[in-house]
Amino acid sequence: MTVSQVNQFLFFKLPSAYLCGVRVKKLDAKSCTVDVTHRWINQNPFNSMYFAVQAMAAELATGALVMNEIQQSKKRISMLVARNESVFTKKATGKIVFTCLGGETVHKAVSDLKPESDNTTFWLEAVGTNESGQEVSRFRFEWTLKLKA
């Protein structure tokens, strides 16, 4: 998958994230980078980015890695977030960049998926940093994969 393809997918399938400014900037087999800039459309009453917008960007940073690996595998696989955890450490203002470095974890999970197994689960983490490089939030998503019949 290319960055352009993921952003086009975002426009048609997740328009609320697209309208809030969430965009994939880099995607390869090992990592994904997504950014979003604090604006009027995605603010909270405290003059910073609404937590759900950060969650959309962080989930996309992990999910794009999963979608990319599934596409590369040419297997029919369904994917779903089972759980998530988040920690907010600083007010999110300006441009926030979320990075997930879990490509190897995703590759192993997809490679190890067998028809006789029910499903597989694994955790991926996306860390959001501001323009000064300071961490503003950290998200963990438990992804579940299952081969389609």
DSSP file (Angstrom, degrees, kcal/mol; ACC not computed):
  #  RESIDUE AA STRUCTURE BP1 BP2  ACC     N-H-->O    O-->H-N    N-H-->O    O-->H-N    TCO  KAPPA ALPHA  PHI   PSI    X-CA   Y-CA   Z-CA
    1    1 A M              0   0    0      0, 0.0     2,-0.2     0, 0.0    26,-0.1   0.000 360.0 360.0 360.0 144.1    0.0    0.0    0.0
    2    2 A T     >  -     0   0    0      1,-0.1     4,-2.1    24,-0.0     5,-0.2  -0.646 360.0-112.1 -99.6 163.4    1.1    3.5   -0.7
    3    3 A V  H  > S+     0   0    0     -2,-0.2     4,-2.4     1,-0.2    21,-0.2   0.910 120.0  53.5 -56.4 -43.7    0.7    6.5    1.5
    4    4 A S  H  > S+     0   0    0      1,-0.2     4,-2.2     2,-0.2    -1,-0.2   0.896 106.9  50.9 -60.9 -42.6   -1.7    7.9   -1.1
    5    5 A Q  H  > S+     0   0    0      2,-0.2     4,-2.4     1,-0.2    -1,-0.2   0.897 110.6  48.7 -63.3 -41.2   -3.8    4.8   -1.1
    6    6 A V  H  X S+     0   0    0     -4,-2.1     4,-2.4     2,-0.2    -2,-0.2   0.921 111.9  48.5 -66.5 -42.8   -4.2    4.8    2.7
    7    7 A N  H  X S+     0   0    0     -4,-2.4     4,-2.0     2,-0.2    -2,-0.2   0.857 111.2  50.5 -66.9 -33.9   -5.2    8.5    2.7
    8    8 A Q  H  X S+     0   0    0     -4,-2.2     4,-2.0     2,-0.2     5,-0.2   0.914 109.7  50.8 -66.6 -42.9   -7.7    7.8   -0.1
    9    9 A F  H  X>S+     0   0    0     -4,-2.4     4,-3.2     1,-0.2     5,-0.6   0.915 108.8  53.0 -56.8 -44.1   -9.1    4.9    2.0
   10   10 A L  H  X5S+     0   0    0     -4,-2.4     4,-1.9     1,-0.2     8,-0.4   0.915 106.8  51.8 -58.2 -45.9   -9.3    7.3    4.9
   11   11 A F  H  <5S+     0   0    0     -4,-2.0    -1,-0.2     1,-0.2    -2,-0.2   0.910 120.6  32.1 -59.0 -45.0  -11.3    9.9    2.9
   12   12 A F  H  <5S+     0   0    0     -4,-2.0    -2,-0.2     2,-0.1    -1,-0.2   0.818 131.4  29.0 -86.5 -32.4  -13.9    7.3    1.7
   13   13 A K  H  <5S+     0   0    0     -4,-3.2    -3,-0.2    -5,-0.2    -2,-0.2   0.701 131.3  28.2-105.2 -22.9  -14.1    4.9    4.7
   14   14 A L    >X< +     0   0    0     -4,-1.9     4,-1.9    -5,-0.6     3,-0.7  -0.472  66.3 160.8-134.5  62.1  -13.2    7.1    7.7
   15   15 A P  H 3> S+     0   0    0      0, 0.0     4,-3.0     0, 0.0     5,-0.2   0.798  70.9  60.7 -61.1 -29.4  -14.3   10.6    6.7
   16   16 A S  H 3> S+     0   0    0      2,-0.2     4,-1.5     1,-0.2     5,-0.1   0.913 107.3  45.9 -64.6 -39.4  -14.4   11.9   10.3
   17   17 A A  H <4>S+     0   0    0     -3,-0.7     5,-2.2     2,-0.2     4,-0.4   0.914 113.5  49.8 -66.2 -41.9  -10.7   11.2   10.7
   18   18 A Y  H ><5S+     0   0    0     -4,-1.9     3,-1.5    -8,-0.4    -2,-0.2   0.931 110.0  49.9 -62.4 -45.8  -10.0   12.8    7.3
   19   19 A L  H 3<5S+     0   0    0     -4,-3.0    -1,-0.2     1,-0.3    -2,-0.2   0.820 106.3  56.7 -63.4 -31.1  -12.0   15.9    8.1
   20   20 A C  T 3<5S-     0   0    0     -4,-1.5    -1,-0.3    -5,-0.2    -2,-0.2   0.541 123.4-105.1 -79.0  -5.6  -10.1   16.3   11.4
   21   21 A G  T < 5 +     0   0    0     -3,-1.5     2,-0.3    -4,-0.4    16,-0.2   0.571  63.1 156.6  97.9   9.8   -6.8   16.3    9.5
   22   22 A V      < +     0   0    0     -5,-2.2     2,-0.3    14,-0.1    -1,-0.3  -0.559  16.1 169.9 -71.9 127.3   -5.4   12.8   10.2
   23   23 A R  E     -A   35   0A   0     12,-2.2    12,-2.7    -2,-0.3     2,-0.4  -0.999  36.0-126.3-143.5 137.8   -3.0   11.9    7.4
   24   24 A V  E     +A   34   0A   0     -2,-0.3    10,-0.3    10,-0.2     3,-0.1  -0.685  27.2 175.2 -77.1 132.3   -0.5    9.1    6.8
   25   25 A K  E     +     0   0A   0      8,-3.1     2,-0.3    -2,-0.4     9,-0.2   0.684  65.1  15.9-108.8 -29.5    2.9   10.5    6.0
   26   26 A K  E     +A   33   0A   0      7,-1.7     7,-2.7   -23,-0.1    -1,-0.4  -0.990  58.8 172.1-150.1 137.1    5.1    7.4    5.9
   27   27 A L  E     +A   32   0A   0     -2,-0.3     2,-0.3     5,-0.2     5,-0.2  -0.945  14.5 141.6-148.2 124.4    4.4    3.7    5.5
   28   28 A D        -     0   0    0      3,-2.4    40,-0.1    -2,-0.3    -2,-0.0  -0.822  65.5 -78.7-144.0-172.8    6.8    0.9    5.0
   29   29 A A  S    S+     0   0    0     -2,-0.3    78,-0.2     1,-0.2     3,-0.1   0.724 126.2  36.3 -65.7 -21.6    7.1   -2.7    6.2
   30   30 A K  S    S+     0   0    0      1,-0.2    73,-2.3    73,-0.1    74,-0.3   0.729 121.1  10.5-104.8 -26.6    8.6   -1.7    9.6
   31   31 A S        -     0   0    0     71,-0.2    -3,-2.4    72,-0.1     2,-0.4  -0.964  48.3-151.7-152.6 164.2    6.8    1.5   10.6
   32   32 A C  E     -AB  27 100A   0     68,-2.1    68,-2.4    -2,-0.3     2,-0.4  -0.997   9.3-161.6-140.8 138.6    4.0    4.0   10.0
   33   33 A T  E     +AB  26  99A   0     -7,-2.7    -8,-3.1    -2,-0.4    -7,-1.7  -0.985  10.9 178.2-123.5 130.0    3.9    7.7   10.7
   34   34 A V  E     -AB  24  98A   0     64,-2.7    64,-3.7    -2,-0.4     2,-0.3  -0.978   6.9-165.9-128.0 139.2    0.7    9.7   10.9
   35   35 A D  E     +AB  23  97A   0    -12,-2.7   -12,-2.2    -2,-0.4     2,-0.3  -0.919  10.6 179.2-128.0 160.3    0.2   13.3   11.7
   36   36 A V  E     - B   0  96A   0     60,-2.0    60,-3.0    -2,-0.3     2,-0.4  -0.966  19.0-140.4-153.4 137.9   -2.6   15.6   12.7
   37   37 A T  E     - B   0  95A   0     -2,-0.3     2,-0.3    58,-0.2    58,-0.3  -0.866  27.1-110.0-107.5 135.1   -2.5   19.3   13.4
   38   38 A H        +     0   0    0     56,-2.6     2,-0.3    -2,-0.4    56,-0.1  -0.444  55.6 152.4 -61.3 122.4   -4.5   21.0   16.2
   39   39 A R    >   -     0   0    0     -2,-0.3     3,-0.9   -19,-0.1     4,-0.3  -0.851  60.5 -88.1-142.8 176.9   -7.2   23.1   14.6
   40   40 A W  G >  S+     0   0    0     -2,-0.3     3,-1.1     1,-0.2     7,-0.1   0.883 121.5  57.3 -57.1 -41.4  -10.7   24.3   15.3
   41   41 A I  G 3  S+     0   0    0      1,-0.2    -1,-0.2   -22,-0.1   -21,-0.1   0.725 115.6  34.5 -67.3 -22.7  -12.4   21.2   13.9
   42   42 A N  G <  S+     0   0    0     -3,-0.9     8,-2.9    -5,-0.1    -1,-0.2   0.143  92.8 117.3-120.5  20.4  -10.5   18.8   16.3
   43   43 A Q  B <   -F   49   0B   0     -3,-1.1     6,-0.2    -4,-0.3    -3,-0.0  -0.434  50.0-143.9 -88.2 161.7  -10.2   20.9   19.5
   44   44 A N    >   -     0   0    0      4,-2.5     3,-1.3    -2,-0.1     4,-0.3  -0.605  41.3 -91.6-108.0 177.0  -11.6   20.3   22.9
   45   45 A P  T 3  S+     0   0    0      0, 0.0    -2,-0.0     0, 0.0     5,-0.0   0.574 120.8  65.9 -68.5  -5.2  -12.8   23.0   25.3
   46   46 A F  T 3  S-     0   0    0      2,-0.2     3,-0.1     3,-0.0    -3,-0.0   0.128 117.1-104.4-105.0  19.3   -9.4   23.3   26.8
   47   47 A N  S <  S+     0   0    0     -3,-1.3     2,-0.3     1,-0.2    -4,-0.0   0.854  89.6  93.8  61.9  39.9   -7.7   24.6   23.7
   48   48 A S  S    S-     0   0    0     -4,-0.3    -4,-2.5    45,-0.1    -1,-0.2  -0.882  86.6 -64.4-144.6 179.0   -5.9   21.4   22.8
   49   49 A M  B     -F   43   0B   0     43,-2.8    43,-0.3    -2,-0.3    -6,-0.3  -0.478  55.0-110.0 -73.8 133.6   -6.6   18.4   20.5
   50   50 A Y    >>  -     0   0    0     -8,-2.9     4,-1.5    -2,-0.2     3,-0.9  -0.335  24.5-124.6 -60.1 139.2   -9.6   16.3   21.5
   51   51 A F  H 3> S+     0   0    0      1,-0.3     4,-2.2     2,-0.2    -1,-0.1   0.833 108.2  58.9 -60.0 -34.0   -8.4   12.9   22.8
   52   52 A A  H 3> S+     0   0    0      1,-0.2     4,-2.2     2,-0.2    -1,-0.3   0.829 102.3  53.5 -67.9 -30.9  -10.5   11.0   20.2
   53   53 A V  H <> S+     0   0    0     -3,-0.9     4,-2.1     2,-0.2    -1,-0.2   0.905 108.9  49.1 -68.0 -41.3   -8.7   12.7   17.4
   54   54 A Q  H  X S+     0   0    0     -4,-1.5     4,-2.7     1,-0.2    -2,-0.2   0.905 110.1  52.0 -62.2 -39.9   -5.4   11.5   18.9
   55   55 A A  H  X S+     0   0    0     -4,-2.2     4,-2.9     2,-0.2     5,-0.2   0.896 107.5  51.9 -64.0 -40.3   -6.9    8.0   19.2
   56   56 A M  H  X S+     0   0    0     -4,-2.2     4,-2.2     2,-0.2    -1,-0.2   0.929 112.8  45.0 -61.1 -44.6   -7.9    8.0   15.5
   57   57 A A  H  X S+     0   0    0     -4,-2.1     4,-1.9     2,-0.2    -2,-0.2   0.916 115.1  47.3 -66.2 -43.4   -4.4    9.1   14.4
   58   58 A A  H  X S+     0   0    0     -4,-2.7     4,-1.5     2,-0.2    -2,-0.2   0.910 111.8  50.1 -65.7 -42.4   -2.7    6.5   16.7
   59   59 A E  H  X S+     0   0    0     -4,-2.9     4,-3.7     1,-0.2     5,-0.2   0.908 109.8  51.4 -62.9 -40.6   -5.0    3.7   15.6
   60   60 A L  H  X S+     0   0    0     -4,-2.2     4,-2.8    -5,-0.2     5,-0.3   0.882 103.9  57.9 -63.9 -37.3   -4.3    4.5   12.0
   61   61 A A  H  X S+     0   0    0     -4,-1.9     4,-0.5     1,-0.2    -1,-0.2   0.869 117.7  33.2 -60.7 -36.1   -0.6    4.4   12.6
   62   62 A T  H  X S+     0   0    0     -4,-1.5     4,-1.5    -3,-0.2     3,-0.3   0.894 119.0  51.5 -83.7 -43.9   -1.0    0.8   13.9
   63   63 A G  H  X S+     0   0    0     -4,-3.7     4,-3.1     1,-0.2     5,-0.2   0.835 102.8  57.8 -66.1 -34.9   -3.8   -0.2   11.6
   64   64 A A  H  X S+     0   0    0     -4,-2.8     4,-2.5    -5,-0.2    -1,-0.2   0.878 105.3  52.3 -63.9 -35.7   -2.1    0.9    8.4
   65   65 A L  H  X S+     0   0    0     -4,-0.5     4,-2.2    -3,-0.3    -1,-0.2   0.913 111.7  46.6 -62.4 -42.0    0.8   -1.4    9.2
   66   66 A V  H  X S+     0   0    0     -4,-1.5     4,-2.5     2,-0.2    -2,-0.2   0.944 113.3  47.6 -66.1 -48.0   -1.7   -4.3    9.6
   67   67 A M  H  X S+     0   0    0     -4,-3.1     4,-2.4     1,-0.2    -2,-0.2   0.905 112.0  51.2 -59.3 -42.2   -3.5   -3.5    6.4
   68   68 A N  H  X S+     0   0    0     -4,-2.5     4,-2.4    -5,-0.2    -1,-0.2   0.921 111.3  46.3 -62.1 -45.6   -0.2   -3.2    4.5
   69   69 A E  H  X S+     0   0    0     -4,-2.2     4,-2.0     2,-0.2    -1,-0.2   0.891 111.6  51.5 -67.1 -38.8    1.0   -6.6    5.7
   70   70 A I  H  X>S+     0   0    0     -4,-2.5     4,-1.1     2,-0.2     5,-0.8   0.933 111.0  48.3 -62.5 -44.7   -2.4   -8.3    5.0
   71   71 A Q  H ><5S+     0   0    0     -4,-2.4     3,-0.5     1,-0.2    -2,-0.2   0.912 111.6  49.8 -61.3 -42.9   -2.3   -6.9    1.4
   72   72 A Q  H 3<5S+     0   0    0     -4,-2.4    -1,-0.2     1,-0.2    -2,-0.2   0.848 108.2  53.8 -64.3 -33.9    1.4   -8.1    1.0
   73   73 A S  H 3<5S-     0   0    0     -4,-2.0    -1,-0.2    -5,-0.2    -2,-0.2   0.734  94.6-143.5 -73.7 -22.5    0.5  -11.6    2.2
   74   74 A K  T <<5 +     0   0    0     -4,-1.1     2,-0.3    -3,-0.5    -3,-0.1   0.672  55.7 133.0  63.0  18.8   -2.4  -11.9   -0.3
   75   75 A K      < -     0   0    0     -5,-0.8     2,-0.9     2,-0.0    -1,-0.3  -0.670  66.4-116.2 -93.3 153.4   -4.3  -13.8    2.4
   76   76 A R        +     0   0    0     -2,-0.3    72,-3.2    72,-0.2     2,-0.4  -0.817  51.9 163.1 -89.9 106.0   -8.0  -13.1    3.1
   77   77 A I  E     -C  147   0A   0     -2,-0.9     2,-0.3    70,-0.3    70,-0.2  -0.981  31.5-145.7-131.5 134.4   -7.8  -11.8    6.7
   78   78 A S  E     -C  146   0A   0     68,-3.0    68,-1.9    -2,-0.4     2,-0.4  -0.760  18.3-160.5 -95.3 149.0  -10.2   -9.9    8.9
   79   79 A M  E     +C  145   0A   0     -2,-0.3     2,-0.3    66,-0.2    66,-0.2  -0.966  13.7 168.9-132.1 146.3   -8.8   -7.4   11.4
   80   80 A L  E     -C  144   0A   0     64,-1.7    64,-2.8    -2,-0.4     2,-0.6  -0.983  35.7-119.9-155.9 140.3  -10.3   -5.9   14.5
   81   81 A V  E     +C  143   0A   0     -2,-0.3    62,-0.2    62,-0.2     3,-0.1  -0.755  28.0 179.9 -80.2 123.8   -9.2   -3.8   17.5
   82   82 A A  E     -     0   0A   0     60,-3.3     2,-0.3    -2,-0.6    -1,-0.2   0.833  63.6  -7.6 -91.7 -39.6  -10.1   -5.9   20.6
   83   83 A R  E     -C  142   0A   0     59,-0.9    59,-2.9     2,-0.0    -1,-0.3  -0.970  58.8-162.8-150.9 161.2   -8.8   -3.5   23.3
   84   84 A N  E     -C  141   0A   0     -2,-0.3     2,-0.3    57,-0.2    57,-0.2  -0.993   1.9-165.3-148.3 156.6   -6.9   -0.2   23.6
   85   85 A E  E     -C  140   0A   0     55,-2.5    55,-2.8    -2,-0.3     2,-0.3  -0.973  11.1-172.7-135.5 148.5   -5.0    1.7   26.3
   86   86 A S  E     -C  139   0A   0     -2,-0.3     2,-0.4    53,-0.2    53,-0.2  -0.996  13.1-166.7-146.4 152.2   -3.9    5.3   26.3
   87   87 A V  E     -C  138   0A   0     51,-2.1    51,-2.3    -2,-0.3     2,-0.5  -0.998   9.8-157.0-136.5 132.4   -1.8    7.7   28.4
   88   88 A F  E     +C  137   0A   0     -2,-0.4    49,-0.3    49,-0.2     3,-0.1  -0.952  19.2 165.5-113.9 124.0   -1.8   11.4   28.0
   89   89 A T        +     0   0    0     47,-2.3     2,-0.3    -2,-0.5    48,-0.2   0.579  61.9  18.5-115.6 -14.1    1.3   13.3   29.3
   90   90 A K  S    S-     0   0    0     46,-1.5    -1,-0.3    44,-0.1     2,-0.1  -0.990  87.7 -85.6-156.9 151.5    1.1   16.7   27.8
   91   91 A K        -     0   0    0     -2,-0.3     2,-0.9     1,-0.1    46,-0.1  -0.391  44.4-129.9 -59.6 131.7   -1.4   19.1   26.1
   92   92 A A        +     0   0    0    -43,-0.3   -43,-2.8    -2,-0.1     2,-0.3  -0.770  46.9 146.0 -93.5 102.6   -1.6   18.3   22.4
   93   93 A T        +     0   0    0     -2,-0.9    38,-0.4   -45,-0.2     2,-0.1  -0.927  48.6  11.8-131.5 157.8   -1.2   21.5   20.4
   94   94 A G  S    S-     0   0    0     -2,-0.3   -56,-2.6   -56,-0.1     2,-0.4  -0.418 117.3 -12.9  74.2-154.7    0.4   22.2   17.1
   95   95 A K  E     -B   37   0A   0    -58,-0.3     2,-0.5    -2,-0.1    36,-0.3  -0.703  64.8-163.1 -85.0 129.1    1.3   19.3   14.8
   96   96 A I  E     -B   36   0A   0    -60,-3.0   -60,-2.0    -2,-0.4     2,-0.5  -0.955   2.2-159.1-113.6 129.0    1.3   15.9   16.6
   97   97 A V  E     -BD  35 129A   0     32,-2.6    32,-2.3    -2,-0.5     2,-0.5  -0.936   1.2-159.9-112.7 124.3    3.1   13.0   14.9
   98   98 A F  E     -BD  34 128A   0    -64,-3.7   -64,-2.7    -2,-0.5     2,-0.4  -0.894  10.5-171.0-104.5 129.9    2.2    9.4   15.8
   99   99 A T  E     -BD  33 127A   0     28,-1.9    28,-2.1    -2,-0.5     2,-0.5  -0.977  10.5-170.6-125.5 132.2    4.7    6.7   15.1
  100  100 A C  E     -B   32   0A   0    -68,-2.4   -68,-2.1    -2,-0.4    26,-0.2  -0.989   5.3-177.1-118.7 128.2    4.3    2.9   15.2
  101  101 A L        +     0   0    0     24,-0.5     3,-0.4    -2,-0.5     4,-0.1  -0.037  50.7 110.7-109.7  28.2    7.4    0.8   14.9
  102  102 A G     >  +     0   0    0     23,-0.2     4,-2.1     1,-0.2     3,-0.3   0.094  28.6 119.6 -97.0  23.4    5.7   -2.6   15.1
  103  103 A G  H  > S+     0   0    0    -73,-2.3     4,-2.5     1,-0.2    -1,-0.2   0.866  76.5  51.3 -56.9 -39.3    6.1   -3.8   11.5
  104  104 A E  H  > S+     0   0    0     -3,-0.4     4,-2.3   -74,-0.3    -1,-0.2   0.879 108.4  52.0 -67.0 -37.0    8.0   -6.9   12.5
  105  105 A T  H  > S+     0   0    0     -3,-0.3     4,-2.2     2,-0.2    -2,-0.2   0.920 111.8  46.7 -62.6 -44.0    5.3   -7.9   15.1
  106  106 A V  H  X S+     0   0    0     -4,-2.1     4,-2.6     2,-0.2     5,-0.3   0.919 110.5  52.5 -64.6 -44.6    2.7   -7.6   12.4
  107  107 A H  H  X S+     0   0    0     -4,-2.5     4,-2.6     1,-0.2     5,-0.2   0.921 110.9  47.1 -58.8 -45.1    4.7   -9.6    9.9
  108  108 A K  H  X S+     0   0    0     -4,-2.3     4,-2.4     2,-0.2    -1,-0.2   0.914 111.8  50.6 -63.2 -43.5    5.2  -12.4   12.4
  109  109 A A  H  X S+     0   0    0     -4,-2.2     4,-0.6     2,-0.2    -2,-0.2   0.920 114.5  42.9 -62.8 -44.3    1.5  -12.4   13.3
  110  110 A V  H >< S+     0   0    0     -4,-2.6     3,-0.7     1,-0.2    -2,-0.2   0.911 115.3  49.6 -69.0 -41.7    0.3  -12.6    9.7
  111  111 A S  H 3< S+     0   0    0     -4,-2.6    -2,-0.2    -5,-0.3    -1,-0.2   0.870 112.4  47.8 -64.2 -37.3    3.0  -15.2    8.8
  112  112 A D  H 3< S+     0   0    0     -4,-2.4     2,-0.3    -5,-0.2    -1,-0.2   0.542  82.4 116.1 -83.0  -7.3    2.1  -17.4   11.8
  113  113 A L    <<  -     0   0    0     -3,-0.7    33,-0.1    -4,-0.6     7,-0.0  -0.489  47.0-170.8 -69.2 122.5   -1.7  -17.3   11.1
  114  114 A K    >   -     0   0    0     -2,-0.3     3,-1.2     1,-0.1    33,-0.2  -0.871  32.4-124.4-117.3 147.9   -2.9  -20.8   10.3
  115  115 A P  T 3  S+     0   0    0      0, 0.0    -1,-0.1     0, 0.0    -2,-0.0   0.837 111.3  55.0 -58.6 -32.8   -6.3  -21.9    9.0
  116  116 A E  T 3  S+     0   0    0     -3,-0.0     2,-0.2     3,-0.0     3,-0.1   0.667  92.7  86.4 -77.4 -15.0   -6.7  -24.3   12.0
  117  117 A S  S <  S-     0   0    0     -3,-1.2    30,-0.3     1,-0.1     3,-0.1  -0.597  76.7-136.6 -85.3 149.1   -6.2  -21.6   14.5
  118  118 A D        -     0   0    0      1,-0.3     2,-0.3    -2,-0.2    29,-0.1   0.964  69.3 -52.0 -68.0 -53.2   -9.2  -19.5   15.7
  119  119 A N        -     0   0    0     27,-0.1     2,-0.4    -3,-0.1    -1,-0.3  -0.959  47.9-121.1-168.5 178.5   -7.4  -16.2   15.5
  120  120 A T  E     - E   0 145A   0     25,-2.3    25,-2.9    -2,-0.3     2,-0.3  -0.987  18.7-161.7-135.0 147.6   -4.3  -14.4   16.7
  121  121 A T  E     + E   0 144A   0     -2,-0.4     2,-0.3    23,-0.2    23,-0.2  -0.943  13.6 164.4-128.3 151.4   -3.9  -11.3   18.8
  122  122 A F  E     - E   0 143A   0     21,-1.9    21,-2.9    -2,-0.3     2,-0.4  -0.977  30.2-118.0-159.6 157.2   -1.0   -8.9   19.3
  123  123 A W  E     - E   0 142A   0     -2,-0.3     2,-0.4    19,-0.2    19,-0.2  -0.818  22.4-172.3-103.3 139.5   -0.4   -5.4   20.7
  124  124 A L  E     - E   0 141A   0     17,-2.4    17,-2.8    -2,-0.4     2,-0.4  -0.972  10.6-148.8-126.2 146.8    1.0   -2.4   18.8
  125  125 A E  E     - E   0 140A   0     -2,-0.4   -24,-0.5    15,-0.2     2,-0.4  -0.924   8.5-168.7-118.8 139.5    2.0    0.9   20.2
  126  126 A A  E     - E   0 139A   0     13,-2.6    13,-2.8    -2,-0.4     2,-0.5  -0.997   9.9-156.9-125.2 129.7    1.8    4.4   18.7
  127  127 A V  E     -DE  99 138A   0    -28,-2.1   -28,-1.9    -2,-0.4     2,-0.5  -0.912   5.8-149.6-110.1 129.0    3.6    7.3   20.4
  128  128 A G  E     -DE  98 137A   0      9,-3.2     8,-3.1    -2,-0.5     9,-1.4  -0.849  17.6-179.4-100.5 129.1    2.5   10.9   19.7
  129  129 A T  E     -DE  97 135A   0    -32,-2.3   -32,-2.6    -2,-0.5     6,-0.2  -0.926  19.3-130.7-125.7 152.0    5.0   13.7   19.9
  130  130 A N    >   -     0   0    0      4,-2.5     3,-2.1    -2,-0.3   -34,-0.1  -0.221  44.4 -83.5 -88.8-175.3    4.7   17.4   19.4
  131  131 A E  T 3  S+     0   0    0    -38,-0.4   -35,-0.1     1,-0.3   -37,-0.1   0.705 129.6  56.6 -65.8 -19.5    6.9   19.7   17.2
  132  132 A S  T 3  S-     0   0    0      2,-0.1    -1,-0.3     0, 0.0     3,-0.1   0.419 119.6-109.5 -88.6   1.0    9.4   19.9   20.0
  133  133 A G  S <  S+     0   0    0     -3,-2.1     2,-0.3     1,-0.3    -2,-0.1   0.538  72.4 141.9  83.4   6.4    9.8   16.1   20.1
  134  134 A Q        -     0   0    0      1,-0.1    -4,-2.5     2,-0.0    -1,-0.3  -0.642  56.9-113.9 -83.9 137.2    8.0   15.9   23.5
  135  135 A E  E     + E   0 129A   0     -2,-0.3    -6,-0.3    -6,-0.2     3,-0.1  -0.508  36.3 172.1 -68.2 131.6    5.7   12.9   24.0
  136  136 A V  E     -     0   0A   0     -8,-3.1   -47,-2.3     1,-0.4   -46,-1.5   0.666  64.5  -1.9-109.9 -29.4    2.1   14.0   24.4
  137  137 A S  E     -CE  88 128A   0     -9,-1.4    -9,-3.2   -49,-0.3    -1,-0.4  -0.992  52.2-153.6-160.0 159.7    0.3   10.7   24.3
  138  138 A R  E     -CE  87 127A   0    -51,-2.3   -51,-2.1    -2,-0.3     2,-0.4  -0.994  15.0-169.5-140.3 128.0    0.9    6.9   24.0
  139  139 A F  E     -CE  86 126A   0    -13,-2.8   -13,-2.6    -2,-0.4     2,-0.4  -0.939   7.0-164.7-122.3 142.0   -1.6    4.4   22.7
  140  140 A R  E     -CE  85 125A   0    -55,-2.8   -55,-2.5    -2,-0.4     2,-0.4  -0.993   8.1-169.0-123.4 133.8   -1.6    0.7   22.7
  141  141 A F  E     -CE  84 124A   0    -17,-2.8   -17,-2.4    -2,-0.4     2,-0.8  -0.982  15.6-145.7-124.3 131.6   -4.0   -1.3   20.5
  142  142 A E  E     -CE  83 123A   0    -59,-2.9   -60,-3.3    -2,-0.4   -59,-0.9  -0.871  23.6-160.0 -94.4 113.2   -4.6   -5.1   20.7
  143  143 A W  E     -CE  81 122A   0    -21,-2.9   -21,-1.9    -2,-0.8     2,-0.4  -0.729   5.5-156.5 -94.9 142.3   -5.3   -6.3   17.2
  144  144 A T  E     -CE  80 121A   0    -64,-2.8   -64,-1.7    -2,-0.3     2,-0.4  -0.978   9.6-169.5-117.7 130.2   -7.1   -9.5   16.4
  145  145 A L  E     +CE  79 120A   0    -25,-2.9   -25,-2.3    -2,-0.4     2,-0.3  -0.939   6.4 177.3-120.2 143.6   -6.6  -11.3   13.1
  146  146 A K  E     -C   78   0A   0    -68,-1.9   -68,-3.0    -2,-0.4     2,-0.2  -0.990  31.3-118.6-144.7 134.7   -8.5  -14.2   11.6
  147  147 A L  E     -C   77   0A   0     -2,-0.3   -70,-0.3   -30,-0.3     2,-0.2  -0.534  34.0-126.6 -69.5 135.3   -8.3  -16.0    8.3
  148  148 A K              0   0    0    -72,-3.2   -72,-0.2    -2,-0.2    -1,-0.1  -0.570 360.0 360.0 -81.9 147.6  -11.5  -15.7    6.3
  149  149 A A              0   0    0     -2,-0.2    -1,-0.1   -72,-0.0   -72,-0.1   0.479 360.0 360.0 -72.0 360.0  -13.1  -18.9    5.1
